[in-house]
Amino acid sequence: MAVASGNVQGFEIITVDIVAQPSAPGAYPTPVYEHLMNTTGGYKAFTMAKEVQGDPKAQKYLAENLVKIIRGLK
């Protein structure tokens, strides 16, 4: 079930299909990890995520800002 925040809950990935051509026009996935690593500051953000594992406040701050970066990817 999707909620207003954009988070999806209550689903479990059972399988993944790999096809040469998607059935819907433009239904190609965006490789988020690769795109993040190729974005200016992407590797730094990844490294910072590892460094703040023990600090809930820093994790929250980093998560909020990573969401902003990801939303800006096109």
DOKELUM-769602 format. One line per field, with one value per atom (N, C-alpha, C): atom name; x, y, z; residue number from 1. Coordinates in pm, 1 decimal. Each point is the difference from the previous one (the first is absolute). Layout:
atom: [CA  ...]
xx: [X  ...]
yy: [Y  ...]
zz: [Z  ...]
seq: [NUM  ...]
END
This chain:
atom: [N  CA  C  N  CA  C  N  CA  C  N  CA  C  N  CA  C  N  CA  C  N  CA  C  N  CA  C  N  CA  C  N  CA  C  N  CA  C  N  CA  C  N  CA  C  N  CA  C  N  CA  C  N  CA  C  N  CA  C  N  CA  C  N  CA  C  N  CA  C  N  CA  C  N  CA  C  N  CA  C  N  CA  C  N  CA  C  N  CA  C  N  CA  C  N  CA  C  N  CA  C  N  CA  C  N  CA  C  N  CA  C  N  CA  C  N  CA  C  N  CA  C  N  CA  C  N  CA  C  N  CA  C  N  CA  C  N  CA  C  N  CA  C  N  CA  C  N  CA  C  N  CA  C  N  CA  C  N  CA  C  N  CA  C  N  CA  C  N  CA  C  N  CA  C  N  CA  C  N  CA  C  N  CA  C  N  CA  C  N  CA  C  N  CA  C  N  CA  C  N  CA  C  N  CA  C  N  CA  C  N  CA  C  N  CA  C  N  CA  C  N  CA  C  N  CA  C  N  CA  C  N  CA  C  N  CA  C  N  CA  C  N  CA  C  N  CA  C  N  CA  C  N  CA  C  N  CA  C]
xx: [85.1  -85.1  89.7  -22.0  77.0  -63.5  81.9  -50.4  42.0  -56.6  21.3  146.6  82.7  141.0  78.6  -57.9  71.7  62.3  -7.5  53.6  -99.2  50.6  -85.5  22.9  -108.8  9.5  -95.1  25.1  -91.2  19.0  109.9  28.1  131.7  12.5  122.2  39.3  127.5  46.4  19.2  -73.4  6.6  92.3  -18.2  82.3  35.3  96.8  38.5  4.5  -65.8  1.1  100.1  73.9  92.9  -47.9  -28.5  -51.0  80.9  2.0  71.7  -75.0  -131.7  -82.7  -111.3  -11.8  -109.9  -134.5  -104.7  -132.6  -62.8  48.1  -54.0  106.6  -38.2  97.2  70.4  130.8  77.5  11.4  -35.0  1.3  136.6  103.2  134.7  37.4  65.6  37.3  115.2  2.8  111.5  99.0  123.4  100.1  45.2  -68.2  21.9  141.6  49.2  133.9  105.6  -3.4  98.4  -11.5  -122.7  -21.0  53.8  -24.3  49.6  152.4  63.5  146.0  60.3  -74.8  49.8  -41.7  -79.3  -43.4  105.1  19.7  94.8  -35.3  92.8  -22.8  -68.1  -33.5  -70.3  81.4  127.4  83.9  18.8  12.8  15.4  -125.1  -118.4  -124.3  -4.2  44.2  3.6  93.4  116.5  98.2  -54.8  -66.4  -57.5  -107.4  -77.0  -104.1  61.1  114.2  68.7  50.7  46.7  60.1  -101.2  -126.5  -98.7  -87.1  40.9  -81.2  -37.2  82.8  -29.0  -65.3  -36.7  -53.4  -137.6  -109.6  -134.7  -30.9  46.3  -26.5  72.0  123.9  76.3  -60.8  -49.8  -65.2  -124.0  -78.8  -121.9  34.9  97.3  42.3  49.9  84.3  55.2  -109.9  -91.9  -109.2  -85.0  -33.1  -81.5  70.4  130.8  73.3  25.6  15.5  14.1  -129.3  -112.3  -128.2  -5.6  47.9  1.9  89.4  115.7  90.8  -65.3  -60.2  -61.9  -115.6  -79.6  -111.9  50.4  119.6  56.1  63.5  12.4  60.0  -97.2  46.2  -84.1  76.1]
yy: [-116.9  116.9  123.3  92.6  124.1  100.9  74.3  103.6  135.8  105.7  135.1  41.5  -57.1  38.3  -54.2  -88.7  -60.6  -133.2  -37.8  -129.6  -109.2  -112.3  -113.3  -106.3  -50.0  -100.8  -113.9  -114.0  -111.5  -81.6  20.6  -76.6  -74.4  -110.7  -77.8  -33.0  22.5  -34.2  -151.2  -64.4  -144.7  -37.3  65.6  -28.4  129.7  -9.2  111.0  -52.8  69.0  -39.8  85.9  -62.7  71.8  -20.5  110.0  -6.6  93.7  -29.3  84.0  130.8  -5.9  117.3  4.7  108.8  8.8  7.7  -42.5  -1.2  138.2  95.0  136.2  95.4  96.7  96.0  75.7  7.1  74.4  -65.5  -128.2  -69.1  -60.8  80.1  -46.2  41.9  -87.1  35.8  100.6  80.4  92.3  -65.9  -19.4  -60.8  100.9  2.8  103.1  -4.4  -118.2  -9.6  53.0  -46.2  42.7  149.8  47.7  142.8  82.7  -45.9  71.0  4.9  -112.4  -4.3  89.8  24.7  84.9  145.8  29.7  136.5  69.5  127.1  75.7  -16.2  -47.0  -19.6  -130.9  -81.3  -125.5  -97.9  -16.6  -92.3  51.9  131.3  59.5  -28.5  12.3  -29.0  -146.0  -89.1  -142.6  -26.2  62.5  -15.8  55.8  115.5  60.7  -89.6  -67.2  -90.4  -110.4  -49.4  -103.4  57.6  124.1  61.3  36.8  21.9  44.5  -114.0  -122.1  -114.6  -0.2  54.2  -2.8  125.9  94.2  128.4  25.3  -27.5  14.2  139.6  106.0  135.7  25.6  -43.7  16.0  -84.3  -118.9  -85.3  68.5  59.5  68.7  116.7  79.4  114.4  -46.2  -102.6  -51.2  -58.2  -75.3  -60.1  107.3  104.4  108.7  64.2  20.2  65.3  -93.4  -128.6  -95.4  -9.2  8.9  -0.2  120.3  113.8  118.6  -22.3  -63.8  -28.7  -96.4  -105.0  -101.0  59.3  83.6  64.0  90.2  51.4  86.5  -73.9  -132.9  -78.6  -8.3  17.8  -11.5  -73.0]
zz: [0.0  0.0  0.0  -88.3  -5.7  95.1  69.0  89.5  -53.7  52.9  -51.7  -1.5  84.9  5.2  -117.3  -77.8  -111.7  35.5  127.1  42.0  -34.7  -42.4  -32.0  106.0  55.3  104.9  -31.8  57.6  -13.1  -126.8  -72.7  -119.8  18.0  -67.7  4.4  -143.5  -35.5  -134.2  -5.0  -87.9  -14.3  -115.3  -113.8  -117.2  -70.8  -88.5  -84.9  -142.4  -91.0  -140.3  -76.0  -87.7  -86.0  -142.8  -66.9  -136.5  -89.2  -129.8  -95.7  -23.3  -5.0  -24.3  103.7  77.9  95.5  -72.7  66.7  -62.3  -8.4  77.2  -2.4  -53.9  -81.2  -53.5  112.8  -7.1  98.6  136.1  11.4  129.2  28.4  -14.8  28.7  142.1  76.0  136.9  1.7  102.5  19.7  95.2  -41.9  88.0  105.8  112.7  102.1  56.4  36.4  59.4  -96.5  -124.3  -98.5  -27.0  -7.4  -24.8  117.0  121.9  118.0  -0.4  -32.7  -0.2  -108.0  -107.5  -107.8  16.1  102.0  26.7  85.7  -22.9  81.9  147.2  79.3  142.7  34.9  -99.9  25.7  83.5  -34.0  76.3  141.9  14.2  133.7  83.9  -60.5  71.5  43.2  -88.3  31.3  118.2  -2.0  108.5  131.1  -7.3  120.5  60.4  -84.3  49.8  84.0  -39.1  78.8  132.4  -3.5  118.3  108.2  -34.4  98.7  52.7  -21.0  40.4  147.2  86.6  142.9  54.3  -85.8  44.3  -63.9  73.6  -56.8  -54.8  67.7  -48.5  -132.0  -9.4  -124.0  -111.3  34.3  -99.8  -57.1  86.8  -43.8  -92.1  39.1  -80.6  -136.4  -0.1  -124.5  -88.8  59.6  -76.9  -66.9  72.8  -56.4  -119.0  13.3  -107.7  -117.3  25.5  -109.9  -81.1  67.1  -70.9  -94.5  44.5  -86.3  -121.9  21.9  -111.4  -97.9  51.5  -86.4  -78.2  62.8  -71.5  -111.9  14.5  -102.9  -116.0  11.2  -109.0  -116.3  -115.2  -120.5  -106.4]
seq: [1  1  1  2  2  2  3  3  3  4  4  4  5  5  5  6  6  6  7  7  7  8  8  8  9  9  9  10  10  10  11  11  11  12  12  12  13  13  13  14  14  14  15  15  15  16  16  16  17  17  17  18  18  18  19  19  19  20  20  20  21  21  21  22  22  22  23  23  23  24  24  24  25  25  25  26  26  26  27  27  27  28  28  28  29  29  29  30  30  30  31  31  31  32  32  32  33  33  33  34  34  34  35  35  35  36  36  36  37  37  37  38  38  38  39  39  39  40  40  40  41  41  41  42  42  42  43  43  43  44  44  44  45  45  45  46  46  46  47  47  47  48  48  48  49  49  49  50  50  50  51  51  51  52  52  52  53  53  53  54  54  54  55  55  55  56  56  56  57  57  57  58  58  58  59  59  59  60  60  60  61  61  61  62  62  62  63  63  63  64  64  64  65  65  65  66  66  66  67  67  67  68  68  68  69  69  69  70  70  70  71  71  71  72  72  72  73  73  73  74  74  74]
END
